[in-house]
Amino acid sequence: MNLMSLTAAELGKKIKSGEVSVREAAESSLAAIRERETDVHGFVTVVDEETVLAKADEVQRRLSEGKLVSPLAGVPVAVKDNMCTEGLLTTCSSRILGNFKPTYTAEAVLNLERAGAVIVGKTNMDEFAMGSTTETSYFGVTRNPWNTEHVPGGSSGGSCAAVAAEECSYALGSDTGGSIRQPSSFCGVTGIKPTYGTVSRYGLIAYGSSLDQIGPVAKDVTDCALILEAIASHDPKDSTSVRREDYQFTQALVDDVSGMKIGIPRDYFGKGLDGEVKEAVMRAAKVLEEKGALVEEFDLSLVEYAIPAYYVIASAEASSNLARFDGVKYAYRGEDYAGLHQMYKKTRSEGFGAEVKRRIMLGSFVLSSGYYDAYYLKALRTKALIKRAFDRAFEKYDLILGPVAPTTAPKLGESLADPIKMYLGDIYTISVNLAGLPGISVPCGLDGNGMPVGLQLIGDCFQEKKLFRAAYAYEQTRAYRHCPLAQKGVSEA
């Protein structure tokens, strides 16, 4: 039995019952990484075997002593490489942080460690989370395990590919404009972006501070609910962290959507949406309707303004956040310079990739004197209007249903040739971040080429339980599809 083919919840039960040891689970993950990384390249850093097994033994001891009660105790996890991990490389897939080892650990990762998770590595990503394909990484591209000629999506492509390839049981990603949901859709796994402020951003290296949110990537909805319960918490170290009254997300895992009102925005099903994606999403909507939900179409409005507003706001925040990487305090520093300003220029010119430079320049431009009012303030007003449009929709509907992306995963190299086309691919996910809403991607079929299609469900702020309830009910109608690469034989530990 390949332990990595199990869900995190299933593996956790076997560990807790004593049927499987924590060491065996860790060895299974490391074996899968060794055999599949050449094809996938989902990781920037794999923790050395001695360290992983020592951690596994420590977790096993704590389990035996009754000190760990989490259903995730002993289950191997991978962490996106923009979350700080003490003493372990945290690069953001950038040359400028290529040798950076933080002195502290991100709060969300600490919460997992407190639950008894065993971290096996840090996953590849678009550099500083800027991209939708995981092709802008300084350390090379990640490939989609469903077809290695295609991208896994991004920026959390490494996390989603590692879960789909069954190199680990689950992973953490971050979502600024769809960076968990879109690669989850492309890789045939489940991923949720929680309400802004639900998971602490302390230790998450910022891209767009008002938009970033950490969330789980896993095989199914149950796993995502369990993981979110483990990582969600109020954190006084994060000024945007929210204290919630209820973190019991697994209570919503019931196969019942009767009486639920689900709206389908007509704006999401117009020009640019692939026919096979539309068909798969509408079939999923029909399933929920047959299970008792009231499903109807409506006009959301302002959808076409989401992308320009997002890229103005996100780039402005990025230009500010990335100003700290100057070669003075830590990480990479350019060589052969004369004077401080030349050192800055050489460090940033050599340390940042093309996509990061593009967004820094755009952000600096929209914040500059003379353009601040025309672009940045106008984008903020548009963001407020988009939030108002969602507020009106949620006065009538419990959830909004639509596609995650206009197409299935493109081939490697296609998106980078046209950055604007890549930006337009985020049209269905970006609004969720602008409005601070929760959204989940659930697999809902395959296209004619055998590539996964994702269904997106969007809820009002702090309504993750409704998302989990509807996603879980839909999931009960279909079996999890293991990707072809994961079906290949793996040496048993």
C-alpha positions as CSV (number, residue, x, y, z in Angstrom):
1,M,0.0,0.0,0.0
2,N,1.3,3.4,-1.0
3,L,0.6,5.6,2.1
4,M,0.7,8.8,0.1
5,S,-2.3,7.7,-2.0
6,L,-4.4,8.0,1.2
7,T,-6.0,11.3,2.2
8,A,-4.5,13.1,5.2
9,A,-7.5,12.1,7.3
10,E,-7.2,8.4,6.4
11,L,-3.5,8.3,7.0
12,G,-3.9,10.2,10.4
13,K,-6.4,7.5,11.5
14,K,-4.0,4.7,10.6
15,I,-1.2,6.4,12.5
16,K,-3.4,7.0,15.6
17,S,-4.6,3.4,15.6
18,G,-1.1,2.1,15.4
19,E,-1.6,0.4,12.1
20,V,1.1,2.7,10.6
21,S,3.9,4.4,12.3
22,V,4.9,8.1,11.8
23,R,8.3,6.9,10.6
24,E,6.7,4.7,7.9
25,A,4.5,7.6,6.7
26,A,7.5,9.9,6.5
27,E,9.6,7.3,4.7
28,S,6.7,6.8,2.2
29,S,6.7,10.5,1.4
30,L,10.5,10.7,1.0
31,A,10.4,7.7,-1.3
32,A,7.7,9.3,-3.5
33,I,9.7,12.5,-3.7
34,R,12.9,10.7,-4.7
35,E,11.0,8.8,-7.5
36,R,8.9,11.7,-8.8
37,E,10.8,14.9,-8.3
38,T,12.7,14.5,-11.6
39,D,9.4,14.6,-13.4
40,V,7.5,17.2,-11.3
41,H,10.0,19.4,-9.5
42,G,7.5,20.4,-6.9
43,F,10.1,21.2,-4.3
44,V,12.8,23.9,-3.9
45,T,14.1,22.2,-0.7
46,V,13.6,18.7,0.6
47,V,14.4,18.3,4.3
48,D,17.2,15.7,4.7
49,E,16.1,12.2,5.7
50,E,17.8,12.2,9.1
51,T,16.0,15.3,10.2
52,V,12.6,14.2,8.9
53,L,12.9,10.8,10.6
54,A,14.1,12.3,13.9
55,K,11.0,14.6,13.8
56,A,8.8,11.6,13.0
57,D,10.2,9.7,16.0
58,E,9.6,12.7,18.2
59,V,5.9,12.9,17.0
60,Q,5.5,9.2,17.6
61,R,6.7,9.5,21.1
62,R,4.3,12.4,21.8
63,L,1.5,10.4,20.3
64,S,2.3,7.5,22.6
65,E,2.3,9.8,25.6
66,G,-1.1,11.1,24.6
67,K,0.2,14.6,24.1
68,L,-1.1,14.9,20.5
69,V,-4.8,14.6,19.7
70,S,-4.9,16.3,16.2
71,P,-6.1,14.0,13.4
72,L,-3.2,15.3,11.4
73,A,-0.5,14.2,13.9
74,G,2.3,12.4,12.1
75,V,1.0,13.2,8.6
76,P,3.7,14.5,6.1
77,V,3.2,18.0,4.8
78,A,4.9,20.4,2.4
79,V,5.0,24.1,2.9
80,K,5.1,26.8,0.1
81,D,8.5,28.5,0.1
82,N,7.3,31.9,1.0
83,M,6.5,30.9,4.6
84,C,9.4,31.3,7.0
85,T,10.8,28.2,8.6
86,E,13.5,28.6,11.2
87,G,16.8,27.2,10.1
88,L,15.4,25.9,6.8
89,L,15.9,27.7,3.5
90,T,13.0,30.1,2.6
91,T,13.7,31.5,-0.9
92,C,10.4,32.7,-2.4
93,S,11.9,30.9,-5.4
94,S,14.0,34.0,-6.0
95,R,17.8,34.4,-6.4
96,I,17.7,37.3,-4.0
97,L,16.7,35.0,-1.2
98,G,18.6,32.0,-2.4
99,N,20.6,31.6,0.8
100,F,18.0,32.9,3.3
101,K,17.4,30.9,6.5
102,P,14.9,32.6,8.8
103,T,15.4,32.8,12.5
104,Y,11.7,32.2,13.2
105,T,8.8,30.2,11.8
106,A,5.5,31.4,10.4
107,E,2.6,31.2,12.7
108,A,0.5,29.0,10.4
109,V,3.4,26.5,10.1
110,L,3.9,26.6,13.9
111,N,0.2,25.7,14.3
112,L,0.8,22.7,12.1
113,E,3.9,21.7,14.1
114,R,1.9,22.0,17.3
115,A,-0.6,19.6,15.8
116,G,2.2,17.1,15.1
117,A,2.7,17.6,11.4
118,V,6.0,16.4,9.9
119,I,7.4,18.9,7.3
120,V,9.2,17.1,4.4
121,G,10.1,20.2,2.3
122,K,9.4,23.6,0.9
123,T,7.6,23.8,-2.4
124,N,8.4,25.6,-5.6
125,M,6.4,28.7,-6.6
126,D,6.4,31.7,-9.0
127,E,9.0,34.1,-7.7
128,F,7.6,36.1,-4.8
129,A,4.2,34.6,-5.7
130,M,4.1,36.7,-8.9
131,G,2.7,34.5,-11.7
132,S,0.1,32.0,-12.6
133,T,2.2,29.1,-13.9
134,T,5.1,28.4,-11.5
135,E,7.4,29.2,-14.5
136,T,8.9,32.4,-13.0
137,S,10.8,30.5,-10.3
138,Y,14.6,31.1,-10.3
139,F,15.0,27.4,-9.5
140,G,13.2,26.1,-12.6
141,V,9.7,25.3,-13.6
142,T,7.3,22.9,-11.9
143,R,5.4,20.5,-14.2
144,N,1.8,19.3,-13.9
145,P,1.8,15.6,-12.8
146,W,-1.3,15.0,-15.0
147,N,0.8,15.9,-18.1
148,T,4.4,17.1,-17.6
149,E,4.2,19.2,-20.8
150,H,1.7,21.5,-19.0
151,V,2.0,24.0,-16.2
152,P,0.6,23.2,-12.7
153,G,-0.7,26.8,-12.4
154,G,0.5,29.2,-9.8
155,S,1.8,30.7,-7.8
156,S,1.3,27.7,-5.4
157,G,2.0,25.3,-8.3
158,G,4.7,23.4,-6.3
159,S,2.3,22.7,-3.4
160,C,-0.6,21.6,-5.7
161,A,1.7,19.5,-7.9
162,A,3.3,17.8,-4.9
163,V,-0.1,16.8,-3.5
164,A,-1.4,15.7,-6.9
165,A,1.8,13.6,-7.5
166,E,1.3,12.1,-4.0
167,E,4.7,13.2,-2.8
168,C,3.1,14.4,0.4
169,S,-0.3,14.1,2.1
170,Y,-1.2,17.8,1.9
171,A,0.5,21.2,1.6
172,L,0.1,24.8,2.5
173,G,-0.2,27.5,-0.2
174,S,-0.8,31.2,-0.3
175,D,-3.5,33.0,-2.3
176,T,-3.1,36.6,-3.4
177,G,-5.3,36.5,-6.6
178,G,-6.2,32.8,-6.9
179,S,-2.8,31.3,-6.2
180,I,-4.3,28.3,-4.3
181,R,-7.5,27.8,-6.2
182,Q,-6.2,28.1,-9.8
183,P,-3.3,25.5,-9.4
184,S,-5.6,23.3,-7.4
185,S,-8.0,23.3,-10.4
186,F,-5.2,22.7,-12.9
187,C,-3.8,19.8,-10.8
188,G,-7.1,18.1,-9.9
189,V,-6.9,18.7,-6.1
190,T,-8.9,20.7,-3.6
191,G,-7.7,24.1,-2.2
192,I,-9.4,26.8,-0.2
193,K,-8.6,30.5,0.3
194,P,-10.1,31.4,3.7
195,T,-11.6,34.8,4.6
196,Y,-8.9,37.4,4.9
197,G,-7.6,37.5,8.4
198,T,-8.6,33.9,9.3
199,V,-5.0,32.5,9.1
200,S,-2.1,34.6,10.5
201,R,0.2,36.2,7.9
202,Y,3.0,36.4,10.4
203,G,6.0,34.9,8.7
204,L,4.5,34.9,5.3
205,I,6.8,36.9,3.0
206,A,4.5,39.5,1.7
207,Y,3.5,40.1,-1.9
208,G,0.3,42.1,-1.6
209,S,-0.4,42.6,2.1
210,S,-4.1,43.5,1.8
211,L,-4.7,40.4,-0.4
212,D,-2.4,37.6,0.8
213,Q,-3.9,34.7,2.7
214,I,-2.5,31.2,3.6
215,G,-4.7,28.2,3.0
216,P,-4.6,24.4,2.6
217,V,-4.2,22.2,-0.5
218,A,-5.3,18.5,-0.2
219,K,-7.0,15.6,-1.9
220,D,-10.5,16.3,-0.7
221,V,-12.8,18.7,1.2
222,T,-12.5,16.8,4.5
223,D,-8.7,17.3,4.6
224,C,-9.0,21.0,3.8
225,A,-11.5,21.4,6.7
226,L,-9.2,19.6,9.1
227,I,-6.1,21.6,8.0
228,L,-7.9,24.9,8.2
229,E,-9.0,24.0,11.8
230,A,-5.3,23.4,12.6
231,I,-3.8,26.6,11.1
232,A,-6.6,29.1,11.7
233,S,-6.1,31.2,14.8
234,H,-6.1,34.8,16.1
235,D,-2.5,36.1,16.2
236,P,-1.6,39.3,18.0
237,K,1.6,39.4,16.0
238,D,-0.5,40.0,12.8
239,S,-2.5,43.3,12.9
240,T,-4.9,41.9,10.2
241,S,-5.6,38.7,12.1
242,V,-9.3,38.3,13.1
243,R,-10.5,36.6,16.3
244,R,-13.3,34.3,15.2
245,E,-15.9,32.6,17.5
246,D,-16.0,29.4,15.6
247,Y,-13.1,27.4,14.1
248,Q,-15.0,24.0,13.9
249,F,-15.0,23.7,10.1
250,T,-15.4,20.0,10.1
251,Q,-18.9,20.3,11.6
252,A,-20.0,21.5,8.2
253,L,-19.1,18.2,6.5
254,V,-22.6,17.0,5.9
255,D,-24.1,15.6,2.7
256,D,-27.0,18.0,2.6
257,V,-27.5,21.2,0.5
258,S,-31.3,21.2,0.6
259,G,-32.6,24.8,0.8
260,M,-29.2,26.3,-0.1
261,K,-29.4,29.2,-2.6
262,I,-26.6,29.2,-5.1
263,G,-26.1,32.0,-7.6
264,I,-24.3,31.6,-11.0
265,P,-23.0,34.9,-12.4
266,R,-23.8,35.3,-16.1
267,D,-20.7,37.4,-16.3
268,Y,-18.5,34.3,-15.6
269,F,-19.9,32.4,-18.6
270,G,-19.3,34.8,-21.5
271,K,-16.5,35.2,-24.1
272,G,-13.2,33.5,-23.3
273,L,-14.5,30.6,-21.3
274,D,-13.5,27.2,-22.8
275,G,-16.6,25.1,-23.8
276,E,-15.4,22.0,-21.9
277,V,-14.8,24.0,-18.7
278,K,-18.2,25.6,-19.0
279,E,-19.8,22.2,-19.5
280,A,-18.1,20.6,-16.5
281,V,-19.0,23.5,-14.2
282,M,-22.6,23.5,-15.3
283,R,-22.8,19.7,-14.7
284,A,-21.6,20.3,-11.2
285,A,-24.2,23.0,-10.7
286,K,-26.9,20.5,-11.9
287,V,-25.7,17.9,-9.3
288,L,-26.1,20.4,-6.5
289,E,-29.5,21.3,-7.8
290,E,-30.6,17.7,-7.9
291,K,-29.4,17.4,-4.3
292,G,-31.8,20.1,-3.2
293,A,-30.1,23.4,-3.7
294,L,-31.8,26.3,-5.5
295,V,-29.5,27.3,-8.4
296,E,-30.2,30.3,-10.5
297,E,-28.3,32.8,-12.8
298,F,-27.8,36.4,-11.9
299,D,-25.8,39.5,-12.9
300,L,-22.8,40.1,-10.6
301,S,-21.5,43.2,-12.5
302,L,-18.0,44.9,-12.3
303,V,-16.2,41.6,-13.2
304,E,-14.3,43.3,-16.1
305,Y,-12.9,45.8,-13.7
306,A,-11.4,43.3,-11.2
307,I,-8.2,42.5,-13.2
308,P,-7.0,46.1,-13.7
309,A,-8.0,47.0,-10.1
310,Y,-6.1,44.0,-8.7
311,Y,-2.9,44.5,-10.7
312,V,-2.7,48.2,-9.7
313,I,-3.2,47.4,-6.0
314,A,-1.1,44.3,-5.9
315,S,1.8,45.8,-7.8
316,A,1.7,49.0,-5.7
317,E,1.9,46.8,-2.5
318,A,4.6,44.6,-4.0
319,S,6.8,47.6,-4.9
320,S,6.6,48.7,-1.3
321,N,7.0,45.2,0.3
322,L,10.0,44.3,-1.9
323,A,11.9,47.5,-1.2
324,R,13.4,45.8,1.8
325,F,15.4,43.4,-0.4
326,D,18.3,45.7,-1.2
327,G,21.4,43.6,-0.5
328,V,22.1,45.3,2.9
329,K,20.3,43.3,5.5
330,Y,20.3,39.7,4.3
331,A,20.5,37.3,1.4
332,Y,22.0,38.0,-2.0
333,R,24.2,41.0,-2.7
334,G,25.6,42.0,-6.1
335,E,29.4,42.1,-6.6
336,D,31.8,44.7,-8.1
337,Y,29.9,47.8,-7.3
338,A,31.1,51.4,-6.5
339,G,29.0,53.0,-3.8
340,L,25.8,52.2,-2.0
341,H,23.4,53.2,-4.9
342,Q,25.2,51.0,-7.4
343,M,25.1,48.1,-4.9
344,Y,21.3,48.5,-4.6
345,K,20.9,48.5,-8.4
346,K,23.2,45.5,-9.0
347,T,21.6,43.5,-6.2
348,R,18.0,44.1,-7.4
349,S,18.8,43.9,-11.1
350,E,20.5,40.5,-10.6
351,G,18.4,39.2,-7.7
352,F,14.9,39.7,-9.2
353,G,13.5,38.0,-12.2
354,A,11.7,39.6,-15.1
355,E,8.1,39.2,-13.8
356,V,9.0,40.6,-10.4
357,K,10.7,43.6,-12.0
358,R,7.7,44.2,-14.2
359,R,5.4,44.4,-11.2
360,I,7.7,46.5,-9.1
361,M,8.0,49.0,-12.0
362,L,4.2,49.1,-12.4
363,G,3.7,49.5,-8.7
364,S,6.2,52.3,-8.5
365,F,4.5,54.0,-11.4
366,V,1.0,54.0,-10.0
367,L,2.2,55.3,-6.7
368,S,4.3,58.1,-8.2
369,S,3.4,61.7,-8.0
370,G,0.9,62.6,-10.6
371,Y,-0.4,59.1,-11.1
372,Y,-1.4,58.2,-7.5
373,D,-4.9,59.7,-7.8
374,A,-5.4,58.5,-11.4
375,Y,-4.6,54.9,-10.8
376,Y,-4.1,53.8,-7.2
377,L,-6.9,55.7,-5.6
378,K,-9.2,54.8,-8.5
379,A,-8.3,51.1,-8.0
380,L,-9.1,51.3,-4.3
381,R,-12.5,52.8,-5.1
382,T,-13.2,50.0,-7.6
383,K,-12.2,47.5,-5.0
384,A,-14.9,48.9,-2.7
385,L,-17.5,48.8,-5.5
386,I,-16.6,45.1,-6.2
387,K,-17.1,44.3,-2.5
388,R,-20.5,46.1,-2.6
389,A,-21.5,44.0,-5.6
390,F,-20.7,40.8,-3.7
391,D,-22.6,42.1,-0.6
392,R,-25.7,42.6,-2.7
393,A,-25.3,39.1,-4.1
394,F,-25.0,37.5,-0.7
395,E,-28.2,39.2,0.5
396,K,-29.9,36.8,-1.9
397,Y,-27.6,33.8,-2.2
398,D,-25.7,31.6,0.2
399,L,-22.9,30.8,-2.3
400,I,-21.7,31.8,-5.8
401,L,-20.7,29.1,-8.2
402,G,-18.5,29.4,-11.2
403,P,-15.3,28.2,-12.9
404,V,-11.9,28.7,-11.4
405,A,-10.1,29.5,-14.7
406,P,-11.2,30.1,-18.3
407,T,-9.2,27.0,-19.5
408,T,-7.5,23.9,-18.2
409,A,-3.7,24.0,-17.7
410,P,-1.8,25.5,-20.7
411,K,1.4,24.0,-22.0
412,L,4.7,25.1,-20.6
413,G,5.9,28.4,-22.2
414,E,2.6,29.5,-23.7
415,S,1.7,31.9,-20.9
416,L,5.1,33.6,-20.4
417,A,5.1,34.6,-24.0
418,D,2.1,36.9,-23.3
419,P,2.0,38.2,-19.7
420,I,-1.3,40.1,-20.4
421,K,-3.0,36.8,-21.4
422,M,-1.6,35.3,-18.2
423,Y,-3.1,38.1,-16.1
424,L,-6.5,37.7,-17.8
425,G,-6.5,34.1,-16.8
426,D,-7.1,35.2,-13.2
427,I,-10.5,36.8,-14.0
428,Y,-12.6,34.4,-11.9
429,T,-10.4,34.3,-8.8
430,I,-9.1,37.9,-8.3
431,S,-12.4,39.4,-7.1
432,V,-12.5,37.0,-4.1
433,N,-9.2,38.5,-2.8
434,L,-10.2,42.1,-3.5
435,A,-13.3,41.5,-1.4
436,G,-11.6,39.4,1.3
437,L,-14.0,36.5,0.7
438,P,-13.4,32.7,1.1
439,G,-13.3,30.6,-2.0
440,I,-12.7,26.9,-2.7
441,S,-11.7,24.9,-5.8
442,V,-13.0,21.4,-6.1
443,P,-12.3,19.0,-9.0
444,C,-15.3,18.5,-11.2
445,G,-14.1,16.6,-14.3
446,L,-11.5,16.3,-17.1
447,D,-11.4,17.9,-20.5
448,G,-10.9,16.0,-23.8
449,N,-7.1,15.9,-23.2
450,G,-7.5,14.4,-19.7
451,M,-6.6,17.6,-17.9
452,P,-8.5,18.5,-14.7
453,V,-11.3,21.1,-14.5
454,G,-12.1,22.9,-11.2
455,L,-15.4,24.2,-9.8
456,Q,-15.2,27.3,-7.7
457,L,-17.5,28.1,-4.8
458,I,-17.4,31.6,-3.2
459,G,-18.9,32.5,0.1
460,D,-19.5,35.6,2.1
461,C,-17.0,36.7,4.7
462,F,-16.6,34.1,7.5
463,Q,-19.0,31.7,5.8
464,E,-16.4,28.9,5.2
465,K,-18.9,26.4,6.7
466,K,-21.3,26.9,3.8
467,L,-18.4,26.4,1.4
468,F,-17.4,23.2,3.0
469,R,-21.0,21.9,3.2
470,A,-21.7,22.5,-0.5
471,A,-18.3,21.3,-1.6
472,Y,-18.5,18.1,0.5
473,A,-22.0,17.3,-0.8
474,Y,-20.8,17.7,-4.4
475,E,-17.7,15.6,-3.6
476,Q,-19.8,12.7,-2.4
477,T,-21.1,12.2,-6.0
478,R,-17.6,11.5,-7.5
479,A,-14.5,9.5,-6.6
480,Y,-11.1,11.2,-6.3
481,R,-9.1,10.8,-9.5
482,H,-5.4,9.9,-9.0
483,C,-3.2,11.5,-11.7
484,P,-1.4,9.1,-14.0
485,L,2.0,9.9,-12.5
486,A,0.8,9.0,-9.0
487,Q,-0.4,5.7,-10.3
488,K,3.1,4.6,-11.3
489,G,4.8,2.2,-8.9
490,V,6.6,3.7,-5.9
491,S,9.1,1.8,-3.9
492,E,7.5,0.9,-0.6
493,A,9.3,2.2,2.5
